[in-house]
Structure formats: C-alpha cells, structure tokens
C-alpha cells in the first residue's frame, strides 16, 4: 500500500460532465492485477446502485477490453469473453469514455516487455493522443492504476502531464516520459482528464474521487461505506468538506440521515422528519448526533448548507438563487449560521492538534 496524499491540479471538471451514461473501459493485458480491475469496477457498480436507490439514473457502464479475448490474470485466473479494442471515436458519440489502464504483475522489465499484446495495446492507444490530450474538450478521461501509467507513457500520452504510479515504478515512469512531471508519495493525481493512482488500494480512492466529481460527494461517501473503505482527501486543502469530515462512523441510522440531508440540503429538515428517516425517536437521534459527531442536527445541516453554498456561489456575496439552493432564506440566516459554525471551529482545531 502506498502512503501519501491525493493531489489535484485541475479546476472545473470537463470529463464526464452532463447526464449521459459514462462508458468505463478497463483495458486488460496478460498479468493484469485483479484488484486493479475489481476494486475500481466495484466502486462504479455500487455507485450506480446508490444512485438508483435515490431515484437517480445510473451513470457508469462497465466494459472490459483487450487485444485478446482471453487474458490470464496475475493470480492465474483467466478473464474470458473480453470485448475487442473499440473505436473510441464511435463509442464517445453516446457519451463520455473513461479508459482505465490497470497494472501488471512482476518487475519493471516484465511489465514493459514488448510482447504482441502489449504492442497492440500501445499502438491502439497512440491513435487517441488528441482525444486525451491536456486541452481536449472531448468529455473523456484516462485513469491509470498502479503500473498502468507505464503503458500510458510508452504510448506517448504522458508527455507534458503530471502523474504518479506505484513507488516501485516511479523512476521507470520518469525515464519513459521525460517531459512529464512524476509526483512521488501521492495516493492519486488529478491532472484534468488524466487521473493516475499509486497502487491497488489507491485505485479505489481514485475511483471514489471520480464518482464524487460526476455524481456528488454523497454518492461517493455512500459507496465508500458499502465497501468499508475510508474516504481520503488532499491534506493541503484548507477546508475539509463536512460531507467527509463527519463520515468517520458506522452508525447506519445516522448515515441514512446524512445521505438525505446531503442529497437535498435546502429541504425544511424538521427533527421529526429526520427521526423518521433514521427509524428512531427524535430524542434518540439527538443523542446519536451528539455521541457520533459531537454536534446537533441543526449544526450538521448548517455545515452542509454552507459547504453547498460555497460550491455554487460566492459565499461572501451570494445571490438569492444560490442562497435558495443551499437552503438559506436570506443573508441574515446565512450570517447566523456562519457565526455558529465559527464558534465550533476553534474547538475542532484544538481536538485535531491533540490527536
């Protein structure tokens, strides 16, 4: 497991935008690490499940592709009935395409061994340099898991980009892509439409990050809860989203309430409504909030609303539309909420310093 922090370079997300189904294509090669495929694939599958449970449309269509119909994995289990390498120009006519390059097992020399399957995949990738370049507005994205970044570099798609890989292959990646900026000690790197991760478990972090970008942090957090993994964020970010900060517990009643509030922060959340969602009494729900989060339900709702407002409007000078979408009746209510939250922050900071 590679330690480190996520790293985000991009601003506005242009890949996967809109409401179209996203084709997530996993490229498989001989020796593919099963966890590099299964971990992220389960993230996207479960994200669809959580979207549909909330009455929203699924966003991710999984496809497994390879130059060969049968590939032997790293543990000797065969992938069979794999789809051939598609024409991505045609595929993206129906929506965005995310191409996932997974790692292979073994030392560097065997991973980059120019066997016929590797060469076919590399040649196929070189056809799409323009589709995935840093300035492309195609709505498509490249995701690399572990040593998958080496294939990307070997095909010439890493030049001028910022990316990472497993620590064992960082030097080789820098050699293959001398014009790239290779970052060390990172879980994953977000460089616009190129997203790279360090290792097996970091691939799950990267997939959760991608889900949050197009489906929302609430769906990503719910997916992480289903997989019993921890959501992680860039340590250098000055503010941690309340959608993540207060998800450190496993209390199912509270999670149901949080999912509901995060999905619709502007709703008139009364204690009786929240309690009915949690399937417990209002008094017991208040106790759960205090025990698990150290705050009241009102404090939590205000934190979510303030965060929502910051994402959609200038929080210093918000317009009426932004206030309404975030759940504030006006600037006076906003000022009161910010004042209450400001009183809470010093206590949290001191707790964090002690920890």
N, C-alpha and C positions, 0 to 999 in steps of 0.2 A: 504494500500500500504506500503510495507516495504522499507525503505530507505537503502542506503548503496552502496557499490561498487562491481563490479564483481571481481572475484578472480580466477586467472589462475595458476594452478600448473604444467600442462603438458607442454612438449616440442613439438616434432613433433606429428602431428595428425596421428594416425593409424586407427581410426574408420571412416568408410565412405569413405576410400580412393579409388582411381580408378574412373572409369566412369560408373560402374554398377548402376542400379536403387536401391535406398535405401528403404527398407520396414520400414515405420514408424508405429509402432503398439501402439495404445493407449489402455491401459488396463482400463476398466470401471468397477466400483463397485457401489453398492447401495449408493446413496447420493453423487455421483460424482459431483463436481463443474463444471457446464457447461463451464465457462470461462477458467478453467484449460485445457479443451479439445479444445474448439473453438478457443481460441487465438493462441496457437501454431499451430493448424491444418491450420488456415488461413495463417500463415506465410509460411508454406511449400507449400500450394496451390498457393499462389501468387508468391512465388519464382519460381515454375515451370512455371508459366505464363510469368514471366520476362525472364527466360532462353530461352523459346521457341520464345519469341519476338525478341531475339537476335540471333536466328538461332542455338541455342544450345539445347541439349536434356534435357528433364525434368529429375530430379534426385530423386524425392520423391514420393513414392507410399503409400497412407494412408490406414490404416486398423484399424478397431475398434474391439477389442476382449474382451471377458468376460466369466466367468464360466457359465453365464446365457444368453439366447437370448434376454431378455428384462430387462432393468435396469431403475429404477426411479431415476432421477437426483435430485440435491439439491433443485431445484425450482418446482419440481413436474411434469416436462416434461419428458416423457419416451424416452429412447433410445431403439429402437426396431430393430429386424433383425441383432443383433450383431453376429459377427463371433465367433466360439468357440475358446478356447485357442489352439494355433497352436503348432506343434513340431518345435521349433526354429532351431534345427539342420538341419531339412529338408528345412526350409524357407531360411536359410542363404546360401544354395547352389546356389541360384540365385542372391545373392548379400548381402551387409551388412544389418543388422537388428538394428534399433533403437527402444528400448522398452521404452515407455513413461508411467510413473506411475503418475496419477493425484491425486489431493487431494479429500477428502470427507468433507462434512459439519458437523458441530457440535463440541462439546467439545471433548477433547482427549479420554475420556472413551468411547464415542460412535464411534469414528473413528476407534479405535483399538478393538472394540467389535468383539469377535471371532465368528461371525455368519458364517453359512455354506459357503457363497460366499467368504468371506474373507479367510477362511481356505483353500478353494480350490485354490484360487489365490496364497496364501502363499506356499502351497505345490508344486504348479506348478513352482513357482519361484525358489524354492530350488533345482530343477533339473538342473538349469543353473548357479550355483555358479561358476563353472570353466569357462563357456563361457564368463562371465562378470568380472572375477577377474582382479586385477590391472595389471597382467602381461600377460593377454590373448592377442593373436595376431589374433583374430577372425575377426576384422573389425567391430565388433558390439559394441553398446553403450547403456547405461542405462541413461535415462533422468527422473528426478523426479521434479514434480511441486508441490509446497506447501507441504501439508501433505502426498504426495505420498512417501516421504522419510521414513515415519513411516512403511509402508508396506515393503519397501526395508530392513529396519533394522530388522523388525520382522521375515523376511525370512532369515536373516543371511548374507546378501550381503553387509552390510556396514562396517563390521569389517576391521580395518586397513586402511580405506579410509578417505578422507577429504570431507565434505559435509555440506550443510546448509538446512534449511527449514523455514517455517513461524515462526515469533518470538514467537507465542503462543505455539509452539510445540518443541522449542529448547531443553528444559530440558528433555522432554519425549524422544526425539531422542537420547540424550546423555545416558539416562537410558537404552534404548533398545539396543544401540550399544556402550558399554563402551570402546571398543577397537578402536572406530572411533574418529577422530578429528572433532568436530562440531564447525563451524565458525558462529559467530554472525555478524549482521549488514552487510550482503552481499546480493547483488541482485542475484548473482548466483556464483557457484563454479565449476570450470573446473578441475577435477581430472582425466585426461586421458580419459578413456572410461566410467567414471561416472560423469554426469553433473547434478547438483542439483540447484534448484531455490527457492527463498524465498516465493513468493506468486503469486497471479493471474497475475498481470502485469509483474512480474519478469519472469514468464514463457514465455512471449512474447520476452523479452530480451534474454532469454536463447535460444529460437528457432532461433532468428536472428543471434546469435553467432554461432550456429551450421550451419546455412545456409552459413555464411561467410567463415567457415572453409573448406567446400567442394565445394562451388560454387563461392566464391570470395566476397570481400567486396562490389564491385559494385552492385551485385545482392542483397545482404543483405540491402544495403542502398536504392536501388530502392523499395524493398519490404516494408521497413520501411516508405518510402514516401507514398506508396499506402495506408498503414494503418494509416498514420498520427501519427506515434509514433516517438520518438527521439531515435537514436542510442546512447548507452552509452558504455563507456569503463572503464577499471580498472584505477582508479585515480592515482595509484602509477606508472604507466608506464611512463618512462622518455620521450617518444616521442609519440605524438598523430598522427595517420595516417592522411594524407591530404584527404584521401578518406572519413574520418568522419569529420575532422575539418571544412571543407568548405561545409558541408551539412546542415547548420542551417537555410537555407532559403526555400522558397516555390516557387521560380521563375521557371516555367516549361521550358522555353526556355533554361535557364542556366542548369537545371537538365539534359536536353537531351544532351547538350554538355559534361557535366561531365560524363554521362554514356558512351558516345562514347570514350572519352579520357581514362577513366579507363579500358574500355574493350580492348583497343589497344593503350597503351602509346607509342609504337615505331612508330606509323604511322606518316607520314610527315604532321603534322597538320598546314595547312595554314589558315589564317583568313577567306578567302572566303569559305573554306570547313566548318569551324566551324559555320559560319554565316548561311550557307545553312541548317545545321543540326538544328540550333536554329530557322530557319524561320524568321530571322530578318537581317538587314543590318550589315556589319562588324563594321561600326561606332557605331551603337546601341548596338551591342554585347560588344564592348569595354567598353561602358558606363555601361552596366549591370554588367560586371566583376568588375568594379571599385566600383559601388554602393553596390553590394551584398557581394563581397569578399574582397574589398579593395586592389585589385591586378590586374595585367594584365593577359590576357590569357596565354602569354608565361610563366609568373611566376607560374601560376597554373600547366601548363603542366610539367614544370621542377620539381615542387614539387612531382607530381605523378610519374615522371620518377625516381627521387631519391629514393622515397619510394619503387618502384618496384625493383630497383637495390638492395636495402638493403635486400629484401626478397629472392633474388635468387643468390646473390653473395657477396663476401667480398667487402664492399663498399670502404674500404681503398685500396685494391689491386684487383680490379675487373678484370676478364678475358675478352677477346674480345667477347665471346659468351654472357656473362651477360650484357655487355655494349650494344650490339646489341639488345637484347631482351627488354631492358629498354628504348631504343630509343636514345642512345648516339653514335655519330660517332667515338668517341675516348676519351682518357683520358683528352685531352685538353678541349673538350667541357664539360666533367664532372666537371673539376676543375672550369670552369667559372660558371656553373650552381650552384655549391655548394657555390661559393663566393657570387653570387647574393642572394641565399637563406639565407646565413649567415647574410647579411646586413638587411634582413627583420625581422629576429627573435627577435632582441632586442626591436623593435617597438611593436611586438606582445606581448612580455613578459610584457612590461610596461602596455599595454592595459589590459592584463589579471590581473595584480596586482591591477589596479584601479578598475576593475569590481569586 
